[in-house]
Amino acid sequence: MIDKITIIIFMLYCFLNYGPPPILIYYYNLFQHIDLKNIFLNMDIILSNGFYGEHWLNESDSDSDTYENEKKLDVKQEIKYEDKFLNDIRSLNKDWIFTSDEESKLIELTENFFNGSKDNMILRLEEINKEICELEKEINDHEDYVENYNSDENYDITIKEKNEYIREDIQKLRKEYEQINNDLNSEESLNELKNNALNNAKNYIINCRLDKIKNSYVIEKTPIGNVLMIYDKERGSFKYYADSTIPYRYLEPVGRKYVKFFNCRPIFVDMEEELRLFEEKWEKEQLKKEEEKEKEKEKEITKNNEPKKNVFAKFKSYNKEAGGKISMAPPPKNSIPNNKQVTENKENEKILLKERANRYTYEGKFANFNFLQKIERKVFNKKLGISFADFKKMREQKK
């Protein structure tokens, strides 16, 4: 038989050389999380749930875990579908931003448009000179005919009247000539021409960019159903295809998605910003009206020469009874109200109107949309694109 002392010595030797056994480490880690007060207070629950129940843990640890979970849930709140992609488009620039190639093209196009408008004005001056010469020649021919040939007096009168009308036309043409000539020589008109040329060049580049995305589309899953959307440049509206009726508030996020994906923010109108701008405009108009009213009141006060109004009120005919007595009863319900009072109330009311808004046109169901775009035969077969005159020339060259 092994003595107990030898076993204890062996265990101490193992503990000092090899460390504590794994089972002691397990129970040590387990008893660290045990709250003895909580055990004695909730003994009934421990006996029913078992010795390794959740109530062994400290209440402070469980409270901290629940607080962290609630915090995560608050952070991950679901955004309304109506507000989807709203922050994305507001981070984008409202104006068109051109690339370096487009900037160089813009400079070239502005020069071409400016020179073209000047050339057109010069050509118009030449045309006016020709027209004036032709009209003066016509007047001279009429006068020569009257002097050299004997004709009726009535015929002479008609020729004179006709010459007067021609002279009026010549005066109009000369005024137009002076106006165009002054515009060509003045700096203000030339600067205006440059600005117009710049705007035309910008519009040309924007139209080219919109032509590139005319066949681009997005598909979005709304709460009511799927929507396919495409932009129509000619109409200035978003076309959409859906198998169910989609309200306007759900079409707005789809439009935002289109704008975000294809980088064309200026074609989209943010309704909240439009309403805010209108409110600012409305407030300015109201301030102006109040200032005008105050000025009018001051003018009325300064007018001392006007006769004083009668203090006694004159009742209308419909306020008098048959005997001529004044009726103090309220007017009937169907009586017509005073138009001035109605107009004043309408003017004071704040009616919000959107100056611009996004347009959406329904084109049909998904089956109506053609995913494969048709290519014209003239694109890949150049013979179909030539005119009949070019075809005849080709035939003659072959002969």
Buried (B, 14 or more C-beta within 10 A) or exposed (E): EEEEEEEEEEEEEEEEEEEEEEEEEEEEEEEEEEBEEBBEEBEEEBEEEEEEBEBBBBEEEEEEEEEEEEEEEEEEEEEEBEEBBBEEBEEBEEEBEBEEEBEEBBEEBBEEBBEEBBEEBEEEBEEBEEBBEEBEEEBEEBEEEBEEEEEEEEEEEEBEEEBEEBEEEBEEBEEBBEEBBEBBEEEEBBEEBBEBBBEBBBEBBBEEBBEEBEEEBBEBEBEBEBBBBBBBBEEEBBBBBBEEEBEEEBBBBBBBBBBBEBEBBEBBBBBEEBBEBBEEEBEEEEEEEEEEEEEEEEEEEEEEEEEEEEEEEEEEEEEEEEEEEEEEEEEEEEEEEEEEEEEEEEEEEEEEEEEEEBEBEEBEEBEEBEEEEEEEEEEEEEEEEEEEEEEEEEEEEEE
